Amino acid sequence: MPFRLYDYLPILLMFIVAGGFAVGNIVLSQFIGQRKQTRTKMMPYECGKDPVGTARERFSVKFYLIAMIFILFDIEVIFLVPWAVVFKTLASPAYGLRTLVYVEMMVFVALLLVGYVYVIKKGAFDWGETARREAEAEGRLLSDMERRKHQTTRTAA
């Protein structure tokens, strides 16, 4: 099969449409977006954490836990795509693995569901008032430890 550059025209068209969509939204928001600047809008946003204090302030463990859970479930969901691609082939009469492949994937999805329910029951996604108080208490503890550390280095010097 000879190489033909025009076979890649749909891919180029997709990139042009995606770039045009992104640039179009930015330009459109500049023309019709609200321009009222408030103090809150001008503050930097730090992933749900109020940007107060020093830049060396530690984040709550909950931020890292959510990130790890997201990566874990994201990678597990990615396994569904190759399975969906080869399922029709494996389910054909030539292979005869329709039931086996389907049951294996349903077991995999059931394990994902069990893990998701476990994470919810443990309260990892709970960002209610109690979780906020715990995070604030942890932040105060860390800042007190930093303050004591600075005081001991000052008295030693």
C-alpha positions in Angstrom: 0.0 0.0 0.0 1.6 3.3 -1.1 2.0 6.2 1.3 -0.5 8.9 0.5 -0.3 12.1 2.5 -4.0 13.0 1.8 -5.0 10.0 3.9 -4.0 12.0 6.9 -6.2 15.0 6.0 -9.0 14.0 8.5 -6.4 14.1 11.3 -5.2 17.5 10.2 -8.8 18.7 10.0 -9.4 17.4 13.6 -6.4 19.4 14.9 -7.6 22.5 13.0 -11.1 22.2 14.5 -9.8 21.6 18.0 -7.4 24.6 17.8 -10.1 26.8 16.3 -12.5 25.8 19.1 -10.0 26.6 21.8 -9.0 29.9 20.2 -12.6 30.8 19.4 -13.7 30.3 23.0 -10.9 32.5 24.3 -11.6 35.3 21.9 -15.3 35.0 22.5 -14.9 35.2 26.2 -12.8 38.3 25.8 -15.5 40.0 23.8 -18.6 39.0 25.7 -17.2 38.1 29.1 -17.8 40.1 32.3 -15.0 42.5 33.2 -15.8 43.3 36.8 -12.6 42.6 38.7 -13.0 41.8 42.3 -10.5 40.9 45.0 -11.5 37.3 44.9 -11.3 37.0 41.2 -7.8 38.5 41.2 -6.5 36.0 43.8 -4.5 33.0 42.6 -6.4 29.7 42.8 -4.6 26.8 44.5 -6.7 23.7 43.9 -9.4 24.5 46.5 -7.0 25.7 49.1 -7.1 29.4 50.1 -3.8 31.0 49.0 -2.9 32.5 52.3 0.3 32.2 54.2 3.7 31.2 52.8 4.4 29.2 49.7 6.1 26.6 51.7 2.9 25.7 53.6 2.1 22.0 53.5 -1.1 20.7 51.9 -3.4 18.3 53.7 -2.9 14.6 53.1 -6.4 14.6 51.7 -5.2 16.4 48.5 -2.7 13.7 47.8 -5.2 10.9 48.6 -7.7 12.3 46.1 -4.9 12.5 43.5 -3.9 8.9 44.0 -7.4 7.7 44.0 -8.1 9.6 40.7 -5.0 8.1 39.1 -5.9 4.6 40.3 -9.4 4.7 38.9 -8.3 6.5 35.8 -5.8 3.8 34.9 -8.4 1.1 35.6 -10.9 2.7 33.4 -8.3 2.9 30.6 -8.3 -0.9 30.6 -11.9 -0.8 29.4 -11.0 0.7 26.0 -8.7 -2.2 24.7 -11.2 -4.7 26.0 -14.0 -3.0 24.1 -11.9 -3.0 20.9 -11.0 -6.7 21.0 -14.3 -8.0 22.5 -16.0 -8.4 19.1 -13.1 -10.4 17.8 -12.8 -12.6 20.8 -16.6 -13.2 20.9 -16.6 -14.4 17.3 -17.3 -18.1 16.7 -13.6 -18.5 15.7 -12.5 -18.0 19.2 -15.6 -18.7 21.2 -14.6 -16.8 24.2 -17.7 -14.5 24.5 -18.8 -15.6 27.9 -15.4 -15.9 29.4 -14.2 -12.4 28.2 -17.5 -10.8 29.3 -17.5 -12.4 32.8 -13.9 -11.4 33.3 -14.7 -7.8 32.5 -17.7 -7.8 34.7 -15.6 -9.1 37.6 -13.1 -6.3 36.9 -15.9 -3.7 36.9 -17.3 -5.2 40.1 -13.9 -4.9 41.8 -13.8 -1.3 40.7 -17.2 -0.7 42.1 -16.2 -2.4 45.4 -13.1 -0.1 45.6 -15.2 2.9 44.9 -17.8 2.1 47.5 -14.9 1.4 50.0 -13.4 4.8 49.3 -16.8 6.5 49.8 -17.4 4.7 53.0 -14.0 5.6 54.3 -14.9 9.3 53.7 -12.1 10.1 51.3 -14.4 12.2 49.2 -16.1 13.9 52.2 -15.2 17.6 52.1 -17.8 18.5 54.6 -17.4 20.7 57.6 -15.7 18.0 59.7 -13.1 17.4 57.0 -12.5 21.1 56.7 -12.0 21.4 60.5 -9.5 18.5 60.4 -7.6 20.1 57.6 -7.5 23.5 59.4 -6.3 21.8 62.6 -3.6 20.0 60.7 -2.6 23.3 59.1 -2.4 25.0 62.5 -0.3 22.2 63.9 2.1 22.4 61.0 2.4 26.2 61.3 3.0 25.9 65.0 5.8 23.4 64.4 7.3 25.7 61.8 7.1 28.6 64.2 8.8 26.6 67.0 11.5 25.5 64.5 12.3 29.1 63.6 12.3 30.1 67.2 14.8 27.4 68.2 17.1 28.4 65.2 16.9 32.1 66.3 17.8 31.3 69.9 20.6 29.0 68.9 22.1 31.8 66.7 
